[in-house]
Amino acid sequence: FYQAVVVFFFMMTPTYFWYRWIYTIEWDVPYRLYYQSTICVAEMFGSICVMMLAVIRFPQPWAYNQQPPAVEVGPKLPRYNVHVLVPCYNEPSDIVLATCEAALALTHP
């Protein structure tokens, strides 16, 4: 089903943009022409991105359903997350760098 949808998308996209450029852009009004053509170019960029993603996923569309590799589990150690906030405002850079280096050197049991 995925491959059929991708092929349909590839077939319909040029038709859509042909219709979009020929019939929906007002070529005689400059500011509308600029706005509408910009939007159309953005749509084309988006559809090209979708096409590239579809081509990448085309051979194996459901590859993301694979099982993750087995991981050897070692002894469970407690893990602590420590966030260090270094407030500074109009401080000399050498003081800020020394403070950041000291913060990086901290160890938590």
Secondary structure, DSSP 8 states (H G I E B T S, - for coil): -HHHHHHHHHHHHHHHHHHHHHHSS-TTSHHHHHHHHHHHHHHHHHHHHHHHHHHHHSS-TTGGGS----------------------SS--HHHHHHHHHHHHT----
